[in-house]
Structure formats: C-alpha cells, structure tokens
Amino acid sequence: MAKIQMTTPLVEMDGDEMTRILWQLIKDKLILPYIDLKTEYYDLGLKYRDETDDQVTVDSANATLKYGVAVKCATITPNAARMTEYSLKKMYKSPNGTIRAILDGTVFRAPIMVKGIEPNVRSWEKPIVLARHAYGDVYKNVEIDVPGPGKAELVFTGADGTEIRETIHEFDGPGIIQGVHNIDKSIESFAKACFEYALSLKQDLWLGTKDTISKTYDRTFREIFENIFETEYKAKFEEAGITYFYTLIDDAVARVMKSKGGFIWACKNYDGDVMSDMVSSAFGSLAMMTSVLVSPSGVYEYEAAHGTVQRHYYKHLKGEETSTNPVATIFAWTGALRKRGELDGIKELVEYADRMEKATLSTIESGKMTKDLALITTLSDVTALNTEQFIDAIADTYNNL
C-alpha cells in the first residue's frame, strides 16, 4: 500500500533515556511503514543541548513557530546529579519551560481513557482536561532565607522613579520569604488559549483561583478571563452550546470530584502542576496522559506528560528486559500528525491518527498491555508484554482493523 504523503514537515524534537528508545521504536514500527514522514529534526537529548549551549532548544521552538506543529520526546531537566552524570557545562533550564516561553503557550493535559483501566473516582465518565498556565508563580520565584529579626518589604520602583512599598512581615527571628510575579500579557494569552481550546473541543471551561484571599494576584486572573470572555468569546460560546464560569479553587476541587468529567479546568501554574498529577493518577497513569502546548496564534506542540523513565533506561543499558508504556508518546505522534493533516487538508493523515489510536486502545482492551497497566487493570486473562512486544502487538492490531 502506498505511503501517506505529507506536504509540510513536523518539527521533531528528540529526547532522552528510555523515551528516546521508545521514540525510535514508534517511528520504525508504527509510523514509517505507513507515512512518508517529513520532519525538521532537532536533537534535544541532554548531551547535544550541552554541546550547543542549549541553542538547539531555542531553534526547535522557533521552527515550531514557523511550521505550526511539533512533536516532542520527554527530556531531562538537569539537577546536580545530572550535572555530574553528563559532565555538563551548566545546569540548563527545563526545555519545556524554554519552549513554552517562546511559543507563549498553555499546556493542556488529558487522560487517555480505555476499557479496563477505570478511574479511581467512580463518577468520572469522561476525560478532564487540565489547562495549566505556563508562566510565573513559584517557577520564577525569588526567595530569601531570613537569618534573624528584621523587616521584610515588597518594593516596586517604576520606570519614572515612583515607588510602591508594602511591609510583608516584621520578623522577630529566622524565617523565609518568597516573591512571585506574573504579567498581564501572559495571563491574557493563557485566557485566549483556554477559550480557543474550549471552542475546538466544544467543552465547558472552568477557572479556579483563590481571589478571596489573594485579592490582587488571583483576582487579576479572574478579571482578565472575565473581560476577554465578555468582549471576545461570549457569543462564540453560546453558539457552540458551551459555558465558561469562575469558581474558587477549593470549590473547583469539590466540583471536580463529584463531576462526570468532560470539561476543561484552567489553573494557575503551580495549581495546574499539582492538579494534573492528581487527575492523571486518579485516571490510571501518567503514561496514559496526553499533553499539548497551544499558543494563542494557533501553534501546537505535542508531547507525553511523563518523564524520561530513567529507571527503565538503566535496565535497558544493562540488557535487561523492560516493559515501558509507550501510549502517551504514541498519542503525541498521532496528535501532531492529525493536526498536520487538518491544517494541510490531508484527510489520510487524520484517518491514520484515528486508526492508530484505536489500534492502541483496542490492543489494551484485548488484554495485551505493558506491566504497569497489567497491575491496575480490571480485565481478566491479561498478558503483560515487554516494550517492543507491545508496540508489535499494536502494529498487528492496526494492520487488521
């Protein structure tokens, strides 16, 4: 059968450790036999990032702005141990953080639901999409370890020399201080990305902050969302038959736990980090979670929500068998190829993505799965496969659909 032809390349961002192994297996067994794959390739493996002083990460993000769609493998964000392990020049920033900043994007994460992997929350019947603001808060904080008694102040000095000063606390002994910030422009981009994504999925959108306590910081999120919704999106939401509403973050958590799912939950950066892990764990596994970075200008970067699976990689290097779940990485590729097909008007690419996702889920539902899923499935007569066997089983299912 003739391979599906592409007209515009995807930006391909390779990664690290076990997910890099999965990346190549997925391409070799599930993509290249069916698609004449066109990509602009960037090696975001830690060694090459070090060789290029992380310029490759910047280049890959700029290429994504140019082509509109990217697919990214999981990457290492180095700590002190990684500095030593890889003999790095310096402790580079998170590649995801760098890419998010250049794309001005919002991260949307959603569980991949499959029969036999049941949510721990009994009421959840549909996926819950987490929209995480990807700028500011504790991820760009400034901290002080207070040595002893003294006064802590919050000071802003305007470009014209005007000063705003607030007392934080009068310390009578040691303590700690943390300063966080955000900018209106980034919050506006976050809001627009959320509204656009809600319209694309035709799902309700929730925003939760704590503006009763944080009467300036959190209230700003609420007000920006409300202003943009009222002036730009209210009529569009009514036409689509969906709703937007604001609620306190603690009320949102209570609502989420009693809901049936099927909506988008917008959170500030740290809230989104924590809540996406909660939702993914309750639905089954981070290895069954999609993640897409969407910019207000309509640029998409797809990836798996999990890390590089370091423990399995070390086993792989020793020649030991691994049973690493590739589902989220497969769905990153299918998500990117589907979006490329939609943008370029290539229905065969869209149909391929739909069929490959169906084959992946059907394989699991037939009782063939990786060890992590075999340990939590409600299905009987299950076969736990190693990494390559599972990918081969998906290929067989795809060919027989």
Secondary structure as a PSIPRED ss2 file (coil, helix, strand):
# PSIPRED VFORMAT (PSIPRED V4.0)

   1 M C   1.000  0.000  0.000
   2 A C   1.000  0.000  0.000
   3 K C   1.000  0.000  0.000
   4 I E   0.000  0.000  1.000
   5 Q E   0.000  0.000  1.000
   6 M C   1.000  0.000  0.000
   7 T C   1.000  0.000  0.000
   8 T C   1.000  0.000  0.000
   9 P C   1.000  0.000  0.000
  10 L E   0.000  0.000  1.000
  11 V E   0.000  0.000  1.000
  12 E E   0.000  0.000  1.000
  13 M E   0.000  0.000  1.000
  14 D E   0.000  0.000  1.000
  15 G C   1.000  0.000  0.000
  16 D C   1.000  0.000  0.000
  17 E H   0.000  1.000  0.000
  18 M H   0.000  1.000  0.000
  19 T H   0.000  1.000  0.000
  20 R H   0.000  1.000  0.000
  21 I H   0.000  1.000  0.000
  22 L H   0.000  1.000  0.000
  23 W H   0.000  1.000  0.000
  24 Q H   0.000  1.000  0.000
  25 L H   0.000  1.000  0.000
  26 I H   0.000  1.000  0.000
  27 K H   0.000  1.000  0.000
  28 D H   0.000  1.000  0.000
  29 K H   0.000  1.000  0.000
  30 L H   0.000  1.000  0.000
  31 I H   0.000  1.000  0.000
  32 L C   1.000  0.000  0.000
  33 P C   1.000  0.000  0.000
  34 Y C   1.000  0.000  0.000
  35 I E   0.000  0.000  1.000
  36 D E   0.000  0.000  1.000
  37 L C   1.000  0.000  0.000
  38 K C   1.000  0.000  0.000
  39 T E   0.000  0.000  1.000
  40 E E   0.000  0.000  1.000
  41 Y E   0.000  0.000  1.000
  42 Y E   0.000  0.000  1.000
  43 D E   0.000  0.000  1.000
  44 L C   1.000  0.000  0.000
  45 G C   1.000  0.000  0.000
  46 L H   0.000  1.000  0.000
  47 K H   0.000  1.000  0.000
  48 Y H   0.000  1.000  0.000
  49 R H   0.000  1.000  0.000
  50 D H   0.000  1.000  0.000
  51 E H   0.000  1.000  0.000
  52 T C   1.000  0.000  0.000
  53 D C   1.000  0.000  0.000
  54 D C   1.000  0.000  0.000
  55 Q H   0.000  1.000  0.000
  56 V H   0.000  1.000  0.000
  57 T H   0.000  1.000  0.000
  58 V H   0.000  1.000  0.000
  59 D H   0.000  1.000  0.000
  60 S H   0.000  1.000  0.000
  61 A H   0.000  1.000  0.000
  62 N H   0.000  1.000  0.000
  63 A H   0.000  1.000  0.000
  64 T H   0.000  1.000  0.000
  65 L H   0.000  1.000  0.000
  66 K H   0.000  1.000  0.000
  67 Y H   0.000  1.000  0.000
  68 G C   1.000  0.000  0.000
  69 V E   0.000  0.000  1.000
  70 A E   0.000  0.000  1.000
  71 V E   0.000  0.000  1.000
  72 K E   0.000  0.000  1.000
  73 C C   1.000  0.000  0.000
  74 A C   1.000  0.000  0.000
  75 T C   1.000  0.000  0.000
  76 I C   1.000  0.000  0.000
  77 T C   1.000  0.000  0.000
  78 P C   1.000  0.000  0.000
  79 N C   1.000  0.000  0.000
  80 A H   0.000  1.000  0.000
  81 A H   0.000  1.000  0.000
  82 R H   0.000  1.000  0.000
  83 M H   0.000  1.000  0.000
  84 T H   0.000  1.000  0.000
  85 E H   0.000  1.000  0.000
  86 Y C   1.000  0.000  0.000
  87 S C   1.000  0.000  0.000
  88 L C   1.000  0.000  0.000
  89 K C   1.000  0.000  0.000
  90 K C   1.000  0.000  0.000
  91 M C   1.000  0.000  0.000
  92 Y C   1.000  0.000  0.000
  93 K C   1.000  0.000  0.000
  94 S C   1.000  0.000  0.000
  95 P H   0.000  1.000  0.000
  96 N H   0.000  1.000  0.000
  97 G H   0.000  1.000  0.000
  98 T H   0.000  1.000  0.000
  99 I H   0.000  1.000  0.000
 100 R H   0.000  1.000  0.000
 101 A H   0.000  1.000  0.000
 102 I H   0.000  1.000  0.000
 103 L H   0.000  1.000  0.000
 104 D C   1.000  0.000  0.000
 105 G C   1.000  0.000  0.000
 106 T E   0.000  0.000  1.000
 107 V E   0.000  0.000  1.000
 108 F E   0.000  0.000  1.000
 109 R E   0.000  0.000  1.000
 110 A E   0.000  0.000  1.000
 111 P E   0.000  0.000  1.000
 112 I C   1.000  0.000  0.000
 113 M C   1.000  0.000  0.000
 114 V E   0.000  0.000  1.000
 115 K C   1.000  0.000  0.000
 116 G C   1.000  0.000  0.000
 117 I E   0.000  0.000  1.000
 118 E C   1.000  0.000  0.000
 119 P C   1.000  0.000  0.000
 120 N C   1.000  0.000  0.000
 121 V C   1.000  0.000  0.000
 122 R C   1.000  0.000  0.000
 123 S C   1.000  0.000  0.000
 124 W C   1.000  0.000  0.000
 125 E C   1.000  0.000  0.000
 126 K C   1.000  0.000  0.000
 127 P C   1.000  0.000  0.000
 128 I E   0.000  0.000  1.000
 129 V E   0.000  0.000  1.000
 130 L E   0.000  0.000  1.000
 131 A E   0.000  0.000  1.000
 132 R E   0.000  0.000  1.000
 133 H C   1.000  0.000  0.000
 134 A C   1.000  0.000  0.000
 135 Y C   1.000  0.000  0.000
 136 G C   1.000  0.000  0.000
 137 D H   0.000  1.000  0.000
 138 V H   0.000  1.000  0.000
 139 Y H   0.000  1.000  0.000
 140 K H   0.000  1.000  0.000
 141 N C   1.000  0.000  0.000
 142 V E   0.000  0.000  1.000
 143 E E   0.000  0.000  1.000
 144 I E   0.000  0.000  1.000
 145 D E   0.000  0.000  1.000
 146 V E   0.000  0.000  1.000
 147 P C   1.000  0.000  0.000
 148 G C   1.000  0.000  0.000
 149 P C   1.000  0.000  0.000
 150 G E   0.000  0.000  1.000
 151 K E   0.000  0.000  1.000
 152 A E   0.000  0.000  1.000
 153 E E   0.000  0.000  1.000
 154 L E   0.000  0.000  1.000
 155 V E   0.000  0.000  1.000
 156 F E   0.000  0.000  1.000
 157 T E   0.000  0.000  1.000
 158 G C   1.000  0.000  0.000
 159 A C   1.000  0.000  0.000
 160 D C   1.000  0.000  0.000
 161 G C   1.000  0.000  0.000
 162 T C   1.000  0.000  0.000
 163 E E   0.000  0.000  1.000
 164 I E   0.000  0.000  1.000
 165 R E   0.000  0.000  1.000
 166 E E   0.000  0.000  1.000
 167 T E   0.000  0.000  1.000
 168 I E   0.000  0.000  1.000
 169 H E   0.000  0.000  1.000
 170 E E   0.000  0.000  1.000
 171 F E   0.000  0.000  1.000
 172 D C   1.000  0.000  0.000
 173 G C   1.000  0.000  0.000
 174 P C   1.000  0.000  0.000
 175 G E   0.000  0.000  1.000
 176 I E   0.000  0.000  1.000
 177 I E   0.000  0.000  1.000
 178 Q E   0.000  0.000  1.000
 179 G E   0.000  0.000  1.000
 180 V C   1.000  0.000  0.000
 181 H C   1.000  0.000  0.000
 182 N C   1.000  0.000  0.000
 183 I C   1.000  0.000  0.000
 184 D H   0.000  1.000  0.000
 185 K H   0.000  1.000  0.000
 186 S H   0.000  1.000  0.000
 187 I H   0.000  1.000  0.000
 188 E H   0.000  1.000  0.000
 189 S H   0.000  1.000  0.000
 190 F H   0.000  1.000  0.000
 191 A H   0.000  1.000  0.000
 192 K H   0.000  1.000  0.000
 193 A H   0.000  1.000  0.000
 194 C H   0.000  1.000  0.000
 195 F H   0.000  1.000  0.000
 196 E H   0.000  1.000  0.000
 197 Y H   0.000  1.000  0.000
 198 A H   0.000  1.000  0.000
 199 L H   0.000  1.000  0.000
 200 S H   0.000  1.000  0.000
 201 L H   0.000  1.000  0.000
 202 K C   1.000  0.000  0.000
 203 Q C   1.000  0.000  0.000
 204 D E   0.000  0.000  1.000
 205 L E   0.000  0.000  1.000
 206 W E   0.000  0.000  1.000
 207 L E   0.000  0.000  1.000
 208 G E   0.000  0.000  1.000
 209 T E   0.000  0.000  1.000
 210 K C   1.000  0.000  0.000
 211 D C   1.000  0.000  0.000
 212 T C   1.000  0.000  0.000
 213 I C   1.000  0.000  0.000
 214 S C   1.000  0.000  0.000
 215 K C   1.000  0.000  0.000
 216 T C   1.000  0.000  0.000
 217 Y H   0.000  1.000  0.000
 218 D H   0.000  1.000  0.000
 219 R H   0.000  1.000  0.000
 220 T H   0.000  1.000  0.000
 221 F H   0.000  1.000  0.000
 222 R H   0.000  1.000  0.000
 223 E H   0.000  1.000  0.000
 224 I H   0.000  1.000  0.000
 225 F H   0.000  1.000  0.000
 226 E H   0.000  1.000  0.000
 227 N H   0.000  1.000  0.000
 228 I H   0.000  1.000  0.000
 229 F H   0.000  1.000  0.000
 230 E H   0.000  1.000  0.000
 231 T H   0.000  1.000  0.000
 232 E H   0.000  1.000  0.000
 233 Y H   0.000  1.000  0.000
 234 K H   0.000  1.000  0.000
 235 A H   0.000  1.000  0.000
 236 K H   0.000  1.000  0.000
 237 F H   0.000  1.000  0.000
 238 E H   0.000  1.000  0.000
 239 E H   0.000  1.000  0.000
 240 A H   0.000  1.000  0.000
 241 G C   1.000  0.000  0.000
 242 I C   1.000  0.000  0.000
 243 T C   1.000  0.000  0.000
 244 Y E   0.000  0.000  1.000
 245 F E   0.000  0.000  1.000
 246 Y E   0.000  0.000  1.000
 247 T E   0.000  0.000  1.000
 248 L E   0.000  0.000  1.000
 249 I H   0.000  1.000  0.000
 250 D H   0.000  1.000  0.000
 251 D H   0.000  1.000  0.000
 252 A H   0.000  1.000  0.000
 253 V H   0.000  1.000  0.000
 254 A H   0.000  1.000  0.000
 255 R H   0.000  1.000  0.000
 256 V H   0.000  1.000  0.000
 257 M H   0.000  1.000  0.000
 258 K H   0.000  1.000  0.000
 259 S C   1.000  0.000  0.000
 260 K C   1.000  0.000  0.000
 261 G C   1.000  0.000  0.000
 262 G C   1.000  0.000  0.000
 263 F E   0.000  0.000  1.000
 264 I E   0.000  0.000  1.000
 265 W E   0.000  0.000  1.000
 266 A E   0.000  0.000  1.000
 267 C E   0.000  0.000  1.000
 268 K C   1.000  0.000  0.000
 269 N H   0.000  1.000  0.000
 270 Y H   0.000  1.000  0.000
 271 D H   0.000  1.000  0.000
 272 G H   0.000  1.000  0.000
 273 D H   0.000  1.000  0.000
 274 V H   0.000  1.000  0.000
 275 M H   0.000  1.000  0.000
 276 S H   0.000  1.000  0.000
 277 D H   0.000  1.000  0.000
 278 M H   0.000  1.000  0.000
 279 V H   0.000  1.000  0.000
 280 S H   0.000  1.000  0.000
 281 S H   0.000  1.000  0.000
 282 A H   0.000  1.000  0.000
 283 F H   0.000  1.000  0.000
 284 G C   1.000  0.000  0.000
 285 S C   1.000  0.000  0.000
 286 L H   0.000  1.000  0.000
 287 A H   0.000  1.000  0.000
 288 M H   0.000  1.000  0.000
 289 M E   0.000  0.000  1.000
 290 T E   0.000  0.000  1.000
 291 S E   0.000  0.000  1.000
 292 V E   0.000  0.000  1.000
 293 L E   0.000  0.000  1.000
 294 V E   0.000  0.000  1.000
 295 S C   1.000  0.000  0.000
 296 P C   1.000  0.000  0.000
 297 S C   1.000  0.000  0.000
 298 G C   1.000  0.000  0.000
 299 V C   1.000  0.000  0.000
 300 Y E   0.000  0.000  1.000
 301 E E   0.000  0.000  1.000
 302 Y E   0.000  0.000  1.000
 303 E E   0.000  0.000  1.000
 304 A E   0.000  0.000  1.000
 305 A C   1.000  0.000  0.000
 306 H C   1.000  0.000  0.000
 307 G C   1.000  0.000  0.000
 308 T C   1.000  0.000  0.000
 309 V C   1.000  0.000  0.000
 310 Q H   0.000  1.000  0.000
 311 R H   0.000  1.000  0.000
 312 H H   0.000  1.000  0.000
 313 Y H   0.000  1.000  0.000
 314 Y H   0.000  1.000  0.000
 315 K H   0.000  1.000  0.000
 316 H H   0.000  1.000  0.000
 317 L H   0.000  1.000  0.000
 318 K C   1.000  0.000  0.000
 319 G C   1.000  0.000  0.000
 320 E C   1.000  0.000  0.000
 321 E C   1.000  0.000  0.000
 322 T C   1.000  0.000  0.000
 323 S C   1.000  0.000  0.000
 324 T C   1.000  0.000  0.000
 325 N C   1.000  0.000  0.000
 326 P C   1.000  0.000  0.000
 327 V H   0.000  1.000  0.000
 328 A H   0.000  1.000  0.000
 329 T H   0.000  1.000  0.000
 330 I H   0.000  1.000  0.000
 331 F H   0.000  1.000  0.000
 332 A H   0.000  1.000  0.000
 333 W H   0.000  1.000  0.000
 334 T H   0.000  1.000  0.000
 335 G H   0.000  1.000  0.000
 336 A H   0.000  1.000  0.000
 337 L H   0.000  1.000  0.000
 338 R H   0.000  1.000  0.000
 339 K H   0.000  1.000  0.000
 340 R H   0.000  1.000  0.000
 341 G H   0.000  1.000  0.000
 342 E H   0.000  1.000  0.000
 343 L H   0.000  1.000  0.000
 344 D H   0.000  1.000  0.000
 345 G C   1.000  0.000  0.000
 346 I C   1.000  0.000  0.000
 347 K H   0.000  1.000  0.000
 348 E H   0.000  1.000  0.000
 349 L H   0.000  1.000  0.000
 350 V H   0.000  1.000  0.000
 351 E H   0.000  1.000  0.000
 352 Y H   0.000  1.000  0.000
 353 A H   0.000  1.000  0.000
 354 D H   0.000  1.000  0.000
 355 R H   0.000  1.000  0.000
 356 M H   0.000  1.000  0.000
 357 E H   0.000  1.000  0.000
 358 K H   0.000  1.000  0.000
 359 A H   0.000  1.000  0.000
 360 T H   0.000  1.000  0.000
 361 L H   0.000  1.000  0.000
 362 S H   0.000  1.000  0.000
 363 T H   0.000  1.000  0.000
 364 I H   0.000  1.000  0.000
 365 E H   0.000  1.000  0.000
 366 S C   1.000  0.000  0.000
 367 G C   1.000  0.000  0.000
 368 K E   0.000  0.000  1.000
 369 M E   0.000  0.000  1.000
 370 T E   0.000  0.000  1.000
 371 K H   0.000  1.000  0.000
 372 D H   0.000  1.000  0.000
 373 L H   0.000  1.000  0.000
 374 A H   0.000  1.000  0.000
 375 L C   1.000  0.000  0.000
 376 I C   1.000  0.000  0.000
 377 T C   1.000  0.000  0.000
 378 T C   1.000  0.000  0.000
 379 L C   1.000  0.000  0.000
 380 S C   1.000  0.000  0.000
 381 D C   1.000  0.000  0.000
 382 V C   1.000  0.000  0.000
 383 T E   0.000  0.000  1.000
 384 A E   0.000  0.000  1.000
 385 L E   0.000  0.000  1.000
 386 N C   1.000  0.000  0.000
 387 T H   0.000  1.000  0.000
 388 E H   0.000  1.000  0.000
 389 Q H   0.000  1.000  0.000
 390 F H   0.000  1.000  0.000
 391 I H   0.000  1.000  0.000
 392 D H   0.000  1.000  0.000
 393 A H   0.000  1.000  0.000
 394 I H   0.000  1.000  0.000
 395 A H   0.000  1.000  0.000
 396 D H   0.000  1.000  0.000
 397 T H   0.000  1.000  0.000
 398 Y H   0.000  1.000  0.000
 399 N H   0.000  1.000  0.000
 400 N H   0.000  1.000  0.000
 401 L C   1.000  0.000  0.000
